[in-house]
Every structure is written in C-alpha cells, then in structure tokens.
C-alpha cells in the first residue's frame, strides 16, 4: 500500500505575500533607524537631542564607597570616630568637615580624614549635593 501525502508547496500568492511583508518590514525598519539617527544628532539633524534625566545622588552608595572603611557600616566608628553625632550638625558644618577637614568650632580633623574637596568622590569633583546626600544618609541611621 502506498502512503498518501497531503503535503503541498506554497502557492504563488503565499510566496508573494511573504516577500511583500519582508520588504515592507525592511523599509519600515530602515526608515525608523535613519529617522532616529537624524533626531539624535546624525547627518541632517535639526539640533534635537534626547533629554537624559540625571540619576538622583545616592547618599548610601556614596557613604559605602567613601566612608564605611573608617566610620563603619552603621556610622558607629572604627578607624574613624562615630558619625552619629554629625546628624545634629548643620549642612555647612558637615560640608566643612567632609570637604575641608574642619569640624564645628574650628577643630581640624585628623590628617587621615580625606579632604574630599581635593580628592573628590570616585575621582570626580565633590559636589554640595553629594555631601548633602551623605549627611542625609547618616541622619537616617539614627
């Protein structure tokens, strides 16, 4: 007995539809790509650039990468003193200590304390916003 095969090839109409679909998809993709290049500053751009929102400064991350080695994970001290008392300091006092090694009352901090105004955070210039974020994080540990 011979087996009956129900297999058949694609019709000319089906092949034409698939080719037309592939060509249209290619045209849409390339048009979208080149429109994106033009909007992002490529040839023919009208000066339009995408807006990029800056990530908020993360005080905990800054503390972990710059302070935890001396002041401990919970800011209770270690090589350096506890920072829990600094929660009551003004922003100006905290900035002076972190950026310049000057504690309230004109007291100079130990030389081992980095002067972040000079060294920066992660190789970049320290900002008031970063110092404020660290101060807020230390306050949250209370």
C-alpha positions, 0 to 999 in steps of 0.5 A: 500500500502506498502512503498518501501525502497531503503535503503541498508547496506554497502557492504563488500568492503565499510566496508573494505575500511573504516577500511583500511583508519582508520588504515592507518590514525592511523599509519600515525598519530602515526608515525608523533607524535613519529617522532616529539617527537624524533626531539624535544628532546624525547627518541632517539633524535639526539640533534635537537631542534626547533629554537624559534625566540625571540619576538622583545622588545616592547618599548610601552608595556614596557613604559605602564607597567613601566612608564605611572603611573608617566610620563603619557600616552603621556610622558607629566608628572604627578607624574613624570616630562615630558619625552619629553625632554629625546628624545634629550638625548643620549642612555647612558644618558637615560640608566643612568637615567632609570637604575641608577637614574642619569640624564645628568650632574650628577643630581640624580633623585628623590628617587621615580624614580625606579632604574630599574637596581635593580628592573628590568622590570616585575621582570626580569633583565633590559636589554640595549635593553629594555631601548633602546626600551623605549627611542625609544618609547618616541622619537616617541611621539614627 
